[in-house]
Amino acid sequence: MTEVIGFLTADSDEDREHVTGAVANLVREGFVVPADTPAYEQLIDQLLPQRVPTSATVDQARRNALARQQLIEETGALTAEQVHTAAGLCGSNPRATASRWAREDRIFGVGWHGRTLYPAFQFANGRPRQVIAQVLAELPPQLTAWPLALWWATPADTLDGQRPLDRLDNDAALVTAAQTEAADWRFAAGEDPA
């Protein structure tokens, strides 16, 4: 099957020969592959993943994407520049504030379409909530970015089935929930949970 993907025009026989020659060179060099050739099929095969994801993997990815979207829709999120502005700071590098706070484990960011966003629940009056740093200090270091963000949105037994996100006013309960999470991770890794 031939597919038209564009039109080339030439005002003279000389231009027509030039354009035809240029296209022929592109095909010959492999830059343009006619859709009805084995080379085209090979190109498609190279672009496909080696392993086809299972339906369970696809379903889990959809659930995870939905959970991410719901968290951001519920709590909001700030860019690094918005973190800087909300803090009432001025300076030549507005990204530095969020970067420094994240490096100091006072806040965390998540990837969103190629950029980093900072879930807004981490902030009060433009500054990081103190409890965020306390919780981050207790959670396992393997829990980063989205898994970390979704921990905040997941009901916890130690919080009587509430989400950490819903208990931002209770530092002690959140620290205990984080310590329990860390112990669960150690236990799952075959380590002493204490």
C-alpha positions in Angstrom: 0.0 0.0 0.0 1.4 3.4 -1.0 0.6 6.3 1.3 0.9 9.9 0.3 2.7 11.9 3.0 3.4 15.1 1.1 3.6 16.8 -2.2 6.6 18.1 -4.0 6.3 20.6 -6.8 8.7 21.7 -9.5 8.3 24.6 -11.8 10.6 23.3 -14.5 11.9 20.0 -16.0 15.3 20.8 -14.4 13.7 21.3 -10.9 11.6 18.1 -11.4 14.8 16.1 -12.2 16.5 17.6 -9.2 13.7 16.8 -6.8 13.2 13.3 -8.2 17.0 12.6 -7.8 17.0 13.9 -4.3 14.1 11.7 -3.3 15.8 8.7 -5.0 18.9 9.4 -3.0 17.0 9.5 0.3 15.4 6.2 -0.5 18.7 4.7 -1.6 20.4 5.9 1.6 17.6 4.6 3.8 16.3 7.9 4.9 13.0 7.3 3.2 11.6 3.7 3.2 8.7 2.9 0.9 5.8 1.5 3.0 5.4 -1.6 0.9 9.0 -3.0 1.3 10.5 -5.5 3.7 12.8 -2.7 4.9 9.8 -0.8 6.1 8.6 -3.8 8.1 12.1 -4.1 9.6 12.0 -0.5 10.6 8.6 -1.0 12.4 10.0 -4.1 14.2 12.9 -2.0 15.4 10.6 0.6 16.8 8.4 -1.9 18.7 9.4 -3.0 22.2 11.1 -6.4 22.5 8.6 -7.7 25.0 4.9 -7.0 24.7 3.6 -5.9 28.1 1.0 -8.2 29.7 -2.5 -7.0 30.1 -1.9 -7.0 33.9 1.0 -4.6 33.4 -1.0 -2.3 31.2 -3.9 -2.4 33.7 -1.5 -1.6 36.6 0.0 1.3 34.6 -3.5 2.7 33.9 -4.4 2.5 37.6 -1.1 4.2 38.5 -1.6 6.9 36.0 -5.1 7.5 37.3 -3.9 7.7 40.9 -1.2 10.2 39.9 -3.8 12.3 38.1 -6.2 12.2 41.0 -3.5 13.2 43.5 -2.5 16.2 41.4 -6.1 17.2 40.8 -7.0 16.9 44.5 -3.9 18.7 46.0 -2.6 20.8 43.2 1.1 21.0 42.3 3.6 23.8 41.8 6.4 24.2 39.4 9.8 25.3 40.8 9.1 28.8 39.8 5.7 28.8 41.6 7.4 27.4 44.7 9.8 30.3 44.6 7.0 32.9 44.1 4.7 31.4 46.8 7.6 31.6 49.2 7.8 35.3 48.6 11.4 35.2 47.5 13.1 37.1 44.8 16.3 36.3 43.0 17.8 35.6 39.6 17.3 31.8 39.8 13.7 31.0 40.8 14.3 27.2 40.4 16.9 27.2 43.1 14.5 27.4 46.0 12.6 24.2 45.2 15.9 22.4 44.2 17.5 23.4 47.5 14.5 22.3 49.6 14.3 19.0 47.7 18.0 18.4 48.2 17.6 19.2 51.9 14.7 16.6 52.0 12.2 19.2 53.1 10.0 18.6 50.0 9.9 16.1 47.1 9.0 16.4 43.4 7.4 14.2 40.8 7.8 13.9 37.1 5.0 15.2 35.0 5.4 15.3 31.2 9.1 16.0 31.3 9.1 18.5 34.2 9.2 18.4 37.9 6.1 19.3 39.9 5.9 19.7 43.7 2.6 18.4 45.2 1.1 21.5 46.9 0.0 19.7 50.1 3.7 20.0 51.2 3.4 23.7 51.6 1.7 26.0 54.1 2.0 29.8 53.6 4.5 29.3 50.9 7.0 27.3 53.0 7.5 23.5 53.4 5.4 22.0 56.2 7.8 20.9 58.9 6.1 17.5 59.0 7.1 16.7 55.4 10.9 16.7 56.4 10.1 14.6 59.5 8.2 12.0 57.5 10.8 12.0 54.6 13.5 11.3 57.3 11.7 8.2 58.4 10.4 6.7 55.1 12.7 4.2 53.3 15.1 5.9 50.9 13.9 3.7 48.0 10.5 5.5 48.2 11.0 8.4 45.9 9.1 10.6 43.4 5.7 9.0 42.5 5.8 6.0 44.9 6.5 8.5 47.6 3.7 10.9 46.5 1.2 8.0 46.3 2.2 6.9 49.8 0.7 10.1 51.0 -2.6 9.3 49.2 -2.9 5.7 50.4 -4.9 4.8 53.5 -2.7 3.5 56.3 -3.7 1.1 59.2 -1.6 3.1 61.6 -3.8 6.1 60.7 -7.0 4.3 61.3 -7.5 3.8 57.6 -7.0 7.5 56.8 -4.4 8.7 54.3 -1.3 10.5 55.5 -2.5 13.4 53.3 -5.6 13.7 55.5 -3.5 13.9 58.7 -1.1 16.8 57.9 -2.2 18.3 61.2 -0.9 15.4 63.3 2.9 15.3 63.1 3.3 12.4 65.6 0.8 10.2 63.8 2.5 10.8 60.4 5.9 10.1 61.8 4.6 6.8 63.3 3.0 5.9 59.9 6.3 6.6 58.1 8.3 4.5 60.7 5.8 1.6 60.2 6.2 1.9 56.4 10.0 1.8 56.7 9.7 -1.3 59.0 7.5 -3.0 56.5 10.1 -2.4 53.7 12.8 -3.8 55.9 10.7 -6.9 56.7 9.9 -7.4 53.0 13.7 -7.2 52.3 14.4 -9.9 54.8 15.9 -7.5 57.3 15.1 -6.9 61.0 12.1 -4.5 60.9 13.1 -3.0 64.2 
